[in-house]
Amino acid sequence: MIEFFTQGGYAFFVWGAYGMVALLLIAEVIQLRAQYRALFVRLNRLNRMRQVDQNQ
């Protein structure tokens, strides 16, 4: 089992690579959520502006 975690002496690089991938995947999810929310805020604002224009 210890051989698995030491990765033949390359554990720092192997686990560092896994950590970097995990960090980037989490950052991607956070960024996509922010874009999703911003898009819907913008669409709602445009919809309200159109409704105001139609009522006038």
Beta strands, then each sheet from edge to edge (+ up, - down):
end
